[in-house]
Amino acid sequence: MANFTASDIKTLREQTGAGMLDVKKALDEADGDHAKASEILRVKGLKGVTKREGRITSNGLVAAKAANGVGTLVEVLCETDFVAKGEKFIALAEQVLDQAIAAKAGSADELLKSTLADGRTVQELLDQSNAVIGEKIEVKRVARVEGERVAAYLHKTSPDLPAQIGVLVAIAGGDDQVARDIAMHAAALPPTALTRDDIPTETVENERRLAEATAREEGKPEAALPRIIEGRVNGFFKDNVLVEQAFAKDQKKTVGQVLNDAKAEAQAFARFRVGA
């Protein structure tokens, strides 16, 4: 007769998150030894992780928090939208976010190597969660933004799913509402840079070459090419530079003008969209 009770099964399930049948089998194999059964479950779980390594994680969520001039944003991925909207996955993502904040992590690598209060690394937490949830789970990106005033904004692209777009915006001056408005804008109209100076020179030069090639293909007169090229490059900036974009709430103003009106200045931003 097995040397364990229903209470032992319940305790081990709560500690490992494994299913009832897996827990019973592990306790049987360990002859009721709690520590050994836990090790058996962990080994089996890690084997499952290895099998899932090649799978594609294209679903998941973003989570963010901002307080006292610091914002943290994480993207946690899984394989299916069914798992993405599940309580276990959402709770795991919140735990990962809290650890990112505690560790002051600015990258996924820093976060994965950081140690939780129970002694596990975040990578070990994910590996064990992979076994419990049954899908490959990974932290793809982490961003940490600091400034005088930081706002976090999360957006659901579907009411059935957790947030798929997350934004952090740091500003100097202004107020919380302005910071939030800019964060909401960045969620709707994704910028790639804060200012023109943040766009790599090679990217700008490539846009210039494309603008010239397009204008010549269209048969534009030679004398007009410099003006046309500059106009199209400026159009590229207006599409991609946060402070030069037309403000989502008032297209007659740029984001920069909205900030100026509020006596504020953009300091930094980060934007994640799940799978992008």
C-alpha positions in Angstrom: 0.0 0.0 0.0 1.3 3.5 -0.9 2.9 5.3 1.9 1.2 8.7 1.4 -2.2 10.3 2.0 -4.6 12.5 0.2 -3.1 15.4 2.2 0.3 14.6 0.9 -1.0 14.7 -2.7 -2.7 18.1 -2.1 0.5 19.6 -0.5 2.7 18.4 -3.4 0.3 19.6 -6.0 0.2 23.1 -4.4 4.0 23.2 -4.2 4.7 22.0 -7.7 1.6 22.9 -9.7 1.6 19.4 -11.3 -1.5 17.4 -12.1 -3.0 15.0 -9.6 -2.2 11.9 -11.6 1.5 13.0 -12.1 1.7 13.7 -8.3 0.3 10.3 -7.4 2.7 8.5 -9.8 5.7 10.5 -8.4 4.7 9.6 -4.8 4.3 6.0 -5.8 7.7 5.9 -7.4 9.2 7.7 -4.4 7.4 5.4 -1.9 5.8 8.4 -0.3 9.0 10.4 0.1 7.9 14.0 -0.4 11.3 15.5 -1.4 12.1 12.6 -3.8 8.7 12.9 -5.4 9.2 16.6 -5.9 12.6 15.8 -7.6 10.9 13.2 -9.9 8.2 15.8 -11.0 10.9 18.4 -11.7 13.0 16.0 -13.8 9.9 14.9 -15.8 8.9 18.5 -16.2 12.4 19.5 -17.5 12.2 16.6 -20.0 9.0 18.1 -21.3 10.7 21.5 -21.6 13.4 20.0 -23.8 10.7 18.6 -26.1 9.0 22.0 -26.3 12.2 24.0 -27.1 11.6 24.1 -30.9 8.0 25.2 -30.6 6.9 28.6 -31.8 5.6 31.1 -29.2 3.4 33.6 -31.0 0.8 34.3 -28.3 1.1 35.7 -24.8 0.7 39.1 -23.1 2.5 42.3 -22.1 2.5 43.5 -18.5 3.7 46.8 -17.1 3.8 48.9 -14.0 5.1 52.5 -13.3 5.7 54.2 -10.1 8.1 56.9 -8.7 9.6 57.8 -12.0 10.4 54.2 -13.1 8.4 52.0 -15.4 8.9 48.3 -16.3 7.4 46.5 -19.3 7.7 42.7 -20.0 6.5 40.5 -22.9 5.8 36.9 -21.9 5.0 34.5 -24.7 3.3 31.1 -25.0 2.1 28.9 -27.9 -1.7 29.4 -27.9 -4.2 32.1 -27.1 -6.1 29.6 -25.0 -3.1 29.5 -22.5 -2.5 33.2 -22.9 -5.9 34.0 -21.3 -5.6 31.4 -18.6 -5.3 32.3 -14.9 -2.1 30.4 -14.4 -0.3 32.1 -17.3 -1.6 35.6 -16.3 -0.5 35.0 -12.7 2.9 33.8 -13.9 3.4 36.9 -16.0 2.6 39.1 -13.0 5.2 37.2 -11.0 7.7 37.8 -13.8 6.9 41.5 -13.9 7.2 41.9 -10.1 10.6 40.2 -10.3 11.7 42.4 -13.2 10.9 45.4 -11.0 12.6 44.0 -7.9 15.7 43.1 -9.9 15.7 46.4 -11.8 16.1 44.3 -15.0 16.5 46.2 -18.3 16.7 43.1 -20.5 15.3 39.6 -20.8 18.7 38.1 -20.1 19.1 40.1 -16.8 15.6 39.0 -15.8 16.1 35.3 -16.6 19.3 35.2 -14.5 17.8 37.0 -11.5 16.9 35.0 -8.4 13.5 34.9 -6.8 12.9 34.9 -3.0 12.6 31.1 -3.0 16.1 30.7 -4.6 15.0 29.8 -8.1 16.1 31.8 -11.1 13.3 33.2 -13.4 14.5 30.8 -16.0 13.9 27.9 -13.6 10.5 29.3 -12.8 9.7 29.3 -16.5 11.0 25.8 -17.1 8.8 24.5 -14.3 5.8 26.5 -15.5 6.4 25.0 -18.9 5.9 21.5 -17.4 2.8 22.6 -15.4 1.0 24.5 -18.2 2.1 22.2 -21.0 3.4 24.8 -23.4 6.7 26.5 -24.2 6.8 29.8 -22.2 9.4 32.5 -22.6 10.2 36.1 -21.7 11.0 37.7 -25.0 11.6 41.3 -24.1 12.0 43.6 -21.0 12.2 47.4 -20.9 12.9 49.7 -18.0 12.2 53.4 -18.5 13.1 56.1 -16.0 12.2 59.8 -16.0 10.7 62.6 -14.0 7.2 61.2 -14.7 6.5 57.8 -16.1 3.2 56.4 -17.4 2.3 52.9 -18.3 -0.5 52.0 -20.7 -1.8 48.5 -21.7 -4.2 47.9 -24.6 -6.3 44.9 -25.4 -6.6 44.2 -29.1 -9.3 41.6 -28.3 -11.7 41.6 -25.3 -11.1 37.9 -24.9 -7.3 38.2 -24.5 -5.0 39.9 -22.0 -3.2 43.1 -23.1 -1.3 42.6 -26.4 0.2 46.2 -26.6 2.1 47.8 -23.8 3.7 51.3 -23.6 5.9 53.2 -21.2 6.5 56.9 -21.6 8.7 59.2 -19.5 8.3 62.9 -19.6 9.7 65.9 -17.7 7.2 68.5 -16.6 3.5 68.3 -17.4 1.3 66.1 -15.4 0.1 62.4 -15.2 -2.7 62.9 -17.7 -0.3 64.2 -20.4 2.1 61.3 -19.8 -0.8 58.9 -20.1 -2.2 60.6 -23.2 1.2 60.2 -24.9 1.4 56.6 -23.9 -2.1 55.9 -25.3 -1.0 57.7 -28.5 2.1 55.5 -28.9 -0.1 52.4 -28.5 -2.3 53.5 -31.3 0.3 55.0 -33.7 3.6 53.1 -33.1 6.7 55.3 -33.2 10.1 53.8 -33.8 12.1 56.6 -32.2 11.8 59.4 -29.8 13.5 62.1 -31.9 15.2 62.3 -35.3 18.5 61.9 -33.7 17.5 58.5 -32.4 17.1 57.0 -35.9 20.3 55.4 -37.2 22.1 57.4 -40.0 22.0 54.4 -42.3 18.3 54.1 -42.0 17.8 57.8 -42.9 20.2 57.4 -45.9 18.3 54.4 -47.1 15.0 56.3 -47.0 16.7 59.1 -48.9 17.9 56.6 -51.6 14.5 55.1 -51.9 12.8 58.5 -52.1 15.2 59.5 -55.0 14.7 56.2 -56.8 11.0 56.5 -56.5 10.9 60.1 -57.7 13.1 59.2 -60.8 10.9 56.2 -61.5 7.9 58.5 -61.5 9.6 60.8 -64.0 9.9 63.8 -61.7 12.0 66.7 -63.2 15.7 66.7 -62.2 15.5 70.2 -60.7 12.6 69.2 -58.4 14.3 66.1 -57.0 16.1 67.6 -54.0 12.8 69.2 -52.8 10.8 66.0 -53.4 13.4 63.8 -51.7 13.5 66.0 -48.6 9.7 66.1 -48.5 9.5 62.3 -48.5 12.2 61.9 -45.9 10.4 64.4 -43.7 7.3 62.3 -44.2 9.2 59.3 -43.0 10.1 61.2 -39.8 6.5 62.3 -39.3 5.4 58.7 -39.4 8.1 57.2 -37.2 9.4 59.9 -34.7 7.2 60.2 -31.6 7.4 63.9 -31.1 6.8 64.6 -34.8 3.7 62.3 -35.2 0.3 63.8 -35.5 -1.3 63.4 -32.1 -3.9 60.7 -32.0 -6.4 62.8 -30.1 -6.0 65.9 -32.2 -4.5 65.4 -35.6 -4.0 69.2 -36.0 -1.2 69.1 -33.4 2.0 67.0 -33.2 2.9 65.1 -30.1 5.7 67.6 -29.6 3.3 70.5 -29.7 1.0 68.8 -27.2 4.0 68.4 -24.9 5.1 72.0 -25.4 1.5 73.2 -24.5 1.8 71.2 -21.3 5.3 72.6 -20.6 6.6 69.1 -20.8 9.4 67.3 -22.7 9.5 63.6 -23.8 12.4 61.8 -22.2 12.0 58.1 -23.2 9.5 55.5 -24.3 9.2 51.8 -24.9 6.5 49.9 -26.8 5.9 46.2 -27.1 3.3 44.3 -29.2 3.0 40.6 -28.6 4.8 38.7 -31.3 6.0 41.8 -33.1 
